[in-house]
Amino acid sequence: MELSEIRYFLALAETLNFTKAAEQCHVSQPALTRAIRKMESELGGLLFSRERNFTHLTELGRLIEPHLAEVIARTGAVEQTAARFLKLEQAHLALGVMCTIAPLKFVSFLGRFRADNPGVEITLIEAVPDQLADRLIKGEIDLAIMARPDGFEAPLQAIELYPERFVIACSAGHRFAREAEVPMAALDGEFYLSRINCEFRDRLSELVNEQGIRLQRSYRSEREDWILTMVAAGLGVCFLPEFTATFPGVIGCSFVAPTVERQVSLVSVAGRRLSPPVQAFMNAVQNYSWPKRCS
């Protein structure tokens, strides 16, 4: 049965008058009568008893009335939820964030987005690039902020946000901290802290090996906060994205010969229809003035 037929039934159950029920539903009386007869045929029994000028619900009619009323109530709730979502009043967005992306440069943007779209709730989901790409394609997240040395293949598409250089991170008391620029060759013999989830780890390792630099690898961790704390404590140095190197006691030193840079992007699935909150987020990203350099 159709929702319109259920509404006709409930109107007639309330008024017990075909003419009034038809007027209430803004249909002709014959149309309402046909709808009720169709329902009776589908359910296999009479819903209303018609006795001259008196109409009342049958036992079957009384039995199904609360169930049909619940259907209409639930439909109304669904429609209200959808309306609020489309108006960005109670909308949700799942945003993947590469685990090596520092939040520092996103706080201002997120504050602006919330001010403009207070009804959108964003869930931040942290993972490495391959996991984020897989979840994007499967539709488990809406968008992702990440970077890859070799860019993104179809069906993924990227909106570039800002470039970010890699720096050599050291403690405030380290000899590098006094230098304006540090040649990569100066890393020879240094204790090195390895960031397991760094998406540029292989490329950086290749550069180190090409220059014959010998690093004393002392600690490895998936946790950026652990690496940063160990750097600040003087337990070693490491390569870090420049916006990540803003941590108490950590100095980010520019290095030369050569420089390494990544492009942080907002990634989505090409051709996928965008929900209102996702479209609002993408519009905000494209209209925001992203930082070009740390300093």
Secondary structure, 3 states (H helix, E strand, C coil): CCHHHHHHHHHHHHHCCHHHHHHHHCCCHHHHHHHHHHHHHHHCCCCEEEECCEEEECHHHHHHHHHHHHHHHHHHHHHHHHHHHHCCCCEEEEEEEECCCCCHHHHHHHHHHHHHCCCEEEEEEEECHHHHHHHHHHCCCCEEEECCCCCCCCCEEEEEEEEEEEEEEEECCCHHHHCCEEEHHHHCCCEEEEECCCCCHHHHHHHHHHCCCCCEEEEEECCHHHHHHHHHCCCCEEEEECCCCCCCCEEEEEEECCCCEEEEEEEEECCCCCCHHHHHHHHHHHHCCCCCCCC
